[in-house]
Amino acid sequence: MQAFVRFVVEGQGTPAPVAAPERLVVGGVFRYVRNPMYLASLAAIVGQALVLGQLVLLLYAAAVGVVAAAFVRWYEEPALSRRFGVQYEAYRRAVPPWWPRRRPWEPGESHRDGEQQ
């Protein structure tokens, strides 16, 4: 829920492409990982699979994960790159798409987890 609210307040839009945010959303949980809403959905499906003991739900989670990763790679990333340019590319280089950082990213920081090269 917090991630969705960030789209409205920080981005002045929604996660839906038809009402895309006007500003790049990089605050809150987005400082740790680029795709927190997809990860939360996958975690919920995996949790249900474990609680209910349903292998089919793990297979469903895998399928949803593949579709989400393909959507992000082939639609979202190019669209965000076109829309927000250098700002998105800096964010993309610093914040991983699927495995959260140990520490929150700060705008202007160029390397993952703030490590100096």
N, CA and C atoms as a LAMMPS dump frame, in Angstrom:
ITEM: TIMESTEP
0
ITEM: NUMBER OF ATOMS
351
ITEM: BOX BOUNDS ff ff ff
-5.0000000000000000e+02 5.0000000000000000e+02
-5.0000000000000000e+02 5.0000000000000000e+02
-5.0000000000000000e+02 5.0000000000000000e+02
ITEM: ATOMS id mol type element x y z
1 1 1 N 0.827 -1.192 0
2 1 2 C 0 0 0
3 1 3 C 0.878 1.266 0
4 2 1 N 1.949 1.252 0.81
5 2 2 C 2.83 2.419 0.907
6 2 3 C 3.448 2.73 -0.45
7 3 1 N 3.817 1.683 -1.206
8 3 2 C 4.427 1.899 -2.52
9 3 3 C 3.43 2.556 -3.47
10 4 1 N 2.166 2.133 -3.425
11 4 2 C 1.143 2.729 -4.28
12 4 3 C 0.937 4.197 -3.922
13 5 1 N 0.871 4.494 -2.636
14 5 2 C 0.681 5.871 -2.182
15 5 3 C 1.832 6.754 -2.674
16 6 1 N 3.047 6.202 -2.712
17 6 2 C 4.207 6.965 -3.221
18 6 3 C 3.971 7.415 -4.658
19 7 1 N 3.354 6.554 -5.48
20 7 2 C 3.078 6.935 -6.864
21 7 3 C 2.164 8.152 -6.92
22 8 1 N 1.191 8.199 -6.018
23 8 2 C 0.242 9.316 -6.015
24 8 3 C 0.903 10.576 -5.474
25 9 1 N 1.55 10.476 -4.314
26 9 2 C 2.095 11.652 -3.634
27 9 3 C 3.402 12.124 -4.279
28 10 1 N 4.36 11.222 -4.414
29 10 2 C 5.676 11.604 -4.942
30 10 3 C 5.677 11.716 -6.463
31 11 1 N 4.994 10.775 -7.115
32 11 2 C 5.033 10.756 -8.568
33 11 3 C 3.93 11.533 -9.252
34 12 1 N 2.909 11.916 -8.494
35 12 2 C 1.755 12.624 -9.034
36 12 3 C 1.1 11.843 -10.164
37 13 1 N 0.86 10.558 -9.911
38 13 2 C 0.21 9.676 -10.874
39 13 3 C -0.13 8.365 -10.193
40 14 1 N -0.163 7.293 -10.979
41 14 2 C -0.437 5.953 -10.451
42 14 3 C 0.545 4.971 -11.089
43 15 1 N 0.601 3.724 -10.596
44 15 2 C 1.446 2.721 -11.247
45 15 3 C 0.923 2.307 -12.633
46 16 1 N -0.341 2.576 -12.922
47 16 2 C -0.944 2.178 -14.197
48 16 3 C -0.406 3.036 -15.341
49 17 1 N -0.037 2.406 -16.457
50 17 2 C 0.479 3.171 -17.604
51 17 3 C -0.484 4.243 -18.123
52 18 1 N -1.785 4.039 -17.951
53 18 2 C -2.75 5.028 -18.444
54 18 3 C -2.744 6.312 -17.624
55 19 1 N -2.24 6.243 -16.382
56 19 2 C -2.128 7.435 -15.525
57 19 3 C -0.735 7.438 -14.894
58 20 1 N 0.269 7.35 -15.742
59 20 2 C 1.663 7.228 -15.294
60 20 3 C 2.078 8.437 -14.464
61 21 1 N 3.003 8.233 -13.539
62 21 2 C 3.468 9.36 -12.724
63 21 3 C 4.207 10.395 -13.567
64 22 1 N 4.099 11.642 -13.144
65 22 2 C 4.79 12.729 -13.838
66 22 3 C 6.247 12.816 -13.412
67 23 1 N 6.537 12.354 -12.183
68 23 2 C 7.901 12.384 -11.66
69 23 3 C 8.345 10.97 -11.32
70 24 1 N 9.627 10.693 -11.445
71 24 2 C 10.184 9.389 -11.123
72 24 3 C 10.051 9.131 -9.624
73 25 1 N 9.501 7.974 -9.266
74 25 2 C 9.286 7.614 -7.866
75 25 3 C 10.502 6.834 -7.373
76 26 1 N 11.258 7.44 -6.448
77 26 2 C 12.477 6.81 -5.94
78 26 3 C 12.571 6.872 -4.416
79 27 1 N 11.497 7.211 -3.731
80 27 2 C 11.513 7.302 -2.277
81 27 3 C 10.979 6.046 -1.618
82 28 1 N 11.015 6.041 -0.3
83 28 2 C 10.472 4.916 0.467
84 28 3 C 11.137 3.605 0.118
85 29 1 N 10.336 2.585 -0.059
86 29 2 C 10.851 1.244 -0.36
87 29 3 C 11.563 1.192 -1.716
88 30 1 N 11.256 2.133 -2.591
89 30 2 C 11.923 2.192 -3.9
90 30 3 C 13.401 2.567 -3.779
91 31 1 N 13.837 2.994 -2.607
92 31 2 C 15.255 3.282 -2.375
93 31 3 C 16.053 1.99 -2.199
94 32 1 N 15.351 0.875 -1.966
95 32 2 C 15.994 -0.421 -1.753
96 32 3 C 15.916 -1.347 -2.969
97 33 1 N 14.801 -1.295 -3.669
98 33 2 C 14.571 -2.207 -4.791
99 33 3 C 13.632 -1.524 -5.783
100 34 1 N 13.871 -1.758 -7.084
101 34 2 C 13.086 -1.048 -8.103
102 34 3 C 11.677 -1.594 -8.298
103 35 1 N 11.432 -2.842 -7.933
104 35 2 C 10.133 -3.462 -8.213
105 35 3 C 9.469 -4.036 -6.963
106 36 1 N 9.256 -3.216 -5.936
107 36 2 C 8.736 -3.758 -4.678
108 36 3 C 7.319 -4.311 -4.766
109 37 1 N 6.487 -3.758 -5.625
110 37 2 C 5.105 -4.249 -5.706
111 37 3 C 5.047 -5.627 -6.354
112 38 1 N 5.859 -5.857 -7.364
113 38 2 C 5.92 -7.2 -7.955
114 38 3 C 6.454 -8.194 -6.931
115 39 1 N 7.494 -7.803 -6.197
116 39 2 C 8.071 -8.686 -5.177
117 39 3 C 7.056 -9.007 -4.088
118 40 1 N 6.287 -8.027 -3.664
119 40 2 C 5.271 -8.258 -2.635
120 40 3 C 4.205 -9.231 -3.134
121 41 1 N 3.8 -9.088 -4.377
122 41 2 C 2.813 -10.01 -4.948
123 41 3 C 3.355 -11.429 -4.998
124 42 1 N 4.603 -11.565 -5.434
125 42 2 C 5.215 -12.897 -5.481
126 42 3 C 5.356 -13.487 -4.086
127 43 1 N 5.741 -12.674 -3.114
128 43 2 C 5.868 -13.156 -1.736
129 43 3 C 4.516 -13.628 -1.2
130 44 1 N 3.448 -12.924 -1.531
131 44 2 C 2.11 -13.333 -1.084
132 44 3 C 1.722 -14.686 -1.686
133 45 1 N 2.017 -14.88 -2.963
134 45 2 C 1.69 -16.159 -3.612
135 45 3 C 2.509 -17.287 -2.995
136 46 1 N 3.802 -17.063 -2.798
137 46 2 C 4.663 -18.088 -2.189
138 46 3 C 4.196 -18.377 -0.758
139 47 1 N 3.84 -17.34 -0.024
140 47 2 C 3.328 -17.54 1.335
141 47 3 C 2.073 -18.389 1.351
142 48 1 N 1.166 -18.123 0.433
143 48 2 C -0.049 -18.934 0.336
144 48 3 C 0.297 -20.376 0.002
145 49 1 N 1.236 -20.576 -0.893
146 49 2 C 1.652 -21.928 -1.262
147 49 3 C 2.182 -22.676 -0.046
148 50 1 N 2.975 -21.999 0.772
149 50 2 C 3.547 -22.643 1.957
150 50 3 C 2.489 -22.919 3.016
151 51 1 N 1.632 -21.955 3.277
152 51 2 C 0.588 -22.126 4.291
153 51 3 C -0.404 -23.212 3.881
154 52 1 N -0.784 -23.21 2.615
155 52 2 C -1.785 -24.164 2.136
156 52 3 C -1.18 -25.487 1.667
157 53 1 N 0.138 -25.53 1.566
158 53 2 C 0.792 -26.749 1.102
159 53 3 C 0.439 -27.099 -0.335
160 54 1 N 0.351 -26.081 -1.175
161 54 2 C -0.06 -26.273 -2.57
162 54 3 C 1.094 -26.02 -3.529
163 55 1 N 1.657 -27.093 -4.079
164 55 2 C 2.75 -26.978 -5.041
165 55 3 C 2.329 -26.17 -6.263
166 56 1 N 1.08 -26.303 -6.663
167 56 2 C 0.603 -25.593 -7.85
168 56 3 C 0.753 -24.072 -7.679
169 57 1 N 0.641 -23.588 -6.443
170 57 2 C 0.817 -22.156 -6.217
171 57 3 C 2.272 -21.732 -6.39
172 58 1 N 3.212 -22.612 -6.075
173 58 2 C 4.62 -22.298 -6.34
174 58 3 C 4.876 -22.218 -7.838
175 59 1 N 4.249 -23.106 -8.585
176 59 2 C 4.371 -23.061 -10.047
177 59 3 C 3.743 -21.775 -10.593
178 60 1 N 2.607 -21.405 -10.006
179 60 2 C 1.952 -20.154 -10.39
180 60 3 C 2.856 -18.959 -10.082
181 61 1 N 3.495 -18.963 -8.901
182 61 2 C 4.415 -17.881 -8.538
183 61 3 C 5.564 -17.791 -9.538
184 62 1 N 6.085 -18.936 -9.949
185 62 2 C 7.173 -18.941 -10.933
186 62 3 C 6.698 -18.331 -12.251
187 63 1 N 5.507 -18.697 -12.691
188 63 2 C 4.969 -18.155 -13.941
189 63 3 C 4.744 -16.647 -13.827
190 64 1 N 4.176 -16.212 -12.709
191 64 2 C 3.957 -14.781 -12.493
192 64 3 C 5.293 -14.04 -12.473
193 65 1 N 6.297 -14.631 -11.85
194 65 2 C 7.622 -14.022 -11.795
195 65 3 C 8.241 -13.849 -13.169
196 66 1 N 8.111 -14.863 -14.009
197 66 2 C 8.65 -14.784 -15.374
198 66 3 C 7.931 -13.694 -16.173
199 67 1 N 6.623 -13.652 -16.058
200 67 2 C 5.85 -12.631 -16.779
201 67 3 C 6.206 -11.23 -16.276
202 68 1 N 6.312 -11.065 -14.958
203 68 2 C 6.663 -9.756 -14.397
204 68 3 C 8.055 -9.321 -14.85
205 69 1 N 9.015 -10.241 -14.793
206 69 2 C 10.387 -9.903 -15.205
207 69 3 C 10.434 -9.517 -16.684
208 70 1 N 9.69 -10.236 -17.516
209 70 2 C 9.651 -9.904 -18.949
210 70 3 C 8.999 -8.545 -19.175
211 71 1 N 7.902 -8.284 -18.459
212 71 2 C 7.22 -6.998 -18.591
213 71 3 C 8.14 -5.856 -18.179
214 72 1 N 8.832 -6.023 -17.059
215 72 2 C 9.752 -4.988 -16.582
216 72 3 C 10.863 -4.756 -17.598
217 73 1 N 11.458 -5.834 -18.046
218 73 2 C 12.617 -5.728 -18.955
219 73 3 C 12.249 -5.143 -20.311
220 74 1 N 11.159 -5.595 -20.884
221 74 2 C 10.843 -5.222 -22.262
222 74 3 C 9.861 -4.071 -22.405
223 75 1 N 9.152 -3.696 -21.337
224 75 2 C 8.247 -2.553 -21.426
225 75 3 C 8.614 -1.443 -20.432
226 76 1 N 8.602 -1.766 -19.137
227 76 2 C 8.787 -0.719 -18.126
228 76 3 C 10.129 -0.014 -18.215
229 77 1 N 11.216 -0.783 -18.257
230 77 2 C 12.536 -0.143 -18.278
231 77 3 C 12.732 0.76 -19.5
232 78 1 N 12.42 0.298 -20.723
233 78 2 C 12.559 1.221 -21.862
234 78 3 C 11.639 2.446 -21.753
235 79 1 N 10.41 2.237 -21.256
236 79 2 C 9.479 3.363 -21.129
237 79 3 C 9.982 4.377 -20.101
238 80 1 N 10.476 3.892 -18.972
239 80 2 C 11.004 4.804 -17.946
240 80 3 C 12.268 5.508 -18.426
241 81 1 N 13.074 4.803 -19.173
242 81 2 C 14.291 5.406 -19.714
243 81 3 C 13.951 6.535 -20.681
244 82 1 N 12.968 6.311 -21.544
245 82 2 C 12.534 7.361 -22.479
246 82 3 C 11.926 8.546 -21.724
247 83 1 N 11.125 8.255 -20.727
248 83 2 C 10.388 9.301 -20.021
249 83 3 C 11.266 10.128 -19.082
250 84 1 N 12.188 9.461 -18.351
251 84 2 C 12.95 10.154 -17.314
252 84 3 C 14.445 10.243 -17.598
253 85 1 N 14.903 9.649 -18.697
254 85 2 C 16.273 9.798 -19.167
255 85 3 C 17.366 9.513 -18.162
256 86 1 N 18.27 10.473 -18.013
257 86 2 C 19.457 10.331 -17.172
258 86 3 C 19.08 10.039 -15.718
259 87 1 N 18.022 10.654 -15.24
260 87 2 C 17.591 10.439 -13.856
261 87 3 C 17.262 8.954 -13.626
262 88 1 N 16.519 8.34 -14.55
263 88 2 C 16.177 6.926 -14.4
264 88 3 C 17.412 6.047 -14.557
265 89 1 N 18.28 6.382 -15.478
266 89 2 C 19.479 5.554 -15.699
267 89 3 C 20.367 5.539 -14.458
268 90 1 N 20.5 6.666 -13.772
269 90 2 C 21.287 6.708 -12.536
270 90 3 C 20.627 5.841 -11.47
271 91 1 N 19.323 5.945 -11.354
272 91 2 C 18.566 5.128 -10.397
273 91 3 C 18.703 3.644 -10.745
274 92 1 N 18.556 3.329 -12.007
275 92 2 C 18.645 1.938 -12.47
276 92 3 C 20.021 1.329 -12.18
277 93 1 N 21.077 2.098 -12.366
278 93 2 C 22.43 1.601 -12.076
279 93 3 C 22.637 1.367 -10.586
280 94 1 N 21.995 2.168 -9.745
281 94 2 C 22.246 2.12 -8.304
282 94 3 C 21.333 1.169 -7.527
283 95 1 N 20.112 0.963 -8.008
284 95 2 C 19.128 0.17 -7.251
285 95 3 C 18.777 -1.08 -8.052
286 96 1 N 18.973 -2.263 -7.443
287 96 2 C 18.692 -3.504 -8.16
288 96 3 C 17.196 -3.718 -8.4
289 97 1 N 16.86 -4.453 -9.447
290 97 2 C 15.449 -4.646 -9.768
291 97 3 C 14.731 -5.654 -8.876
292 98 1 N 15.419 -6.699 -8.402
293 98 2 C 14.716 -7.792 -7.738
294 98 3 C 15.236 -8.145 -6.355
295 99 1 N 16.482 -7.916 -6.049
296 99 2 C 17.024 -8.255 -4.733
297 99 3 C 17.356 -6.95 -4.019
298 100 1 N 16.711 -6.651 -2.903
299 100 2 C 16.905 -5.348 -2.245
300 100 3 C 18.347 -5.077 -1.818
301 101 1 N 18.702 -3.802 -1.862
302 101 2 C 19.987 -3.329 -1.355
303 101 3 C 20.019 -3.489 0.159
304 102 1 N 21.216 -3.494 0.713
305 102 2 C 21.356 -3.523 2.175
306 102 3 C 21.017 -2.174 2.789
307 103 1 N 21.41 -1.105 2.113
308 103 2 C 21.175 0.255 2.605
309 103 3 C 20.361 1.033 1.572
310 104 1 N 19.574 2.005 2.017
311 104 2 C 18.779 2.784 1.057
312 104 3 C 19.663 3.626 0.145
313 105 1 N 19.245 3.724 -1.1
314 105 2 C 19.94 4.546 -2.083
315 105 3 C 19.629 6.015 -1.825
316 106 1 N 20.623 6.843 -1.991
317 106 2 C 20.449 8.292 -1.906
318 106 3 C 20.672 8.872 -3.298
319 107 1 N 19.761 9.702 -3.794
320 107 2 C 19.996 10.322 -5.099
321 107 3 C 21.373 10.981 -5.143
322 108 1 N 22.055 10.783 -6.238
323 108 2 C 23.413 11.289 -6.383
324 108 3 C 24.445 10.213 -6.119
325 109 1 N 24.041 9.149 -5.414
326 109 2 C 24.917 8.008 -5.172
327 109 3 C 24.885 7.14 -6.425
328 110 1 N 26.041 6.793 -6.955
329 110 2 C 26.06 6.123 -8.244
330 110 3 C 26.266 4.616 -8.196
331 111 1 N 26.751 4.064 -7.094
332 111 2 C 27.059 2.636 -7.057
333 111 3 C 26.113 1.903 -6.132
334 112 1 N 25.874 0.635 -6.442
335 112 2 C 25.004 -0.175 -5.59
336 112 3 C 25.565 -0.27 -4.199
337 113 1 N 24.656 -0.127 -3.21
338 113 2 C 24.971 -0.179 -1.789
339 113 3 C 25.984 0.878 -1.369
340 114 1 N 26.168 1.917 -2.178
341 114 2 C 27.028 3.012 -1.81
342 114 3 C 28.505 2.678 -1.813
343 115 1 N 28.853 1.561 -2.405
344 115 2 C 30.261 1.164 -2.446
345 115 3 C 31.023 2.049 -3.424
346 116 1 N 32.194 2.425 -3.044
347 116 2 C 33.052 3.222 -3.926
348 116 3 C 33.871 2.277 -4.8
349 117 1 N 34.071 2.659 -6.036
350 117 2 C 34.872 1.836 -6.936
351 117 3 C 36.27 2.369 -7.019
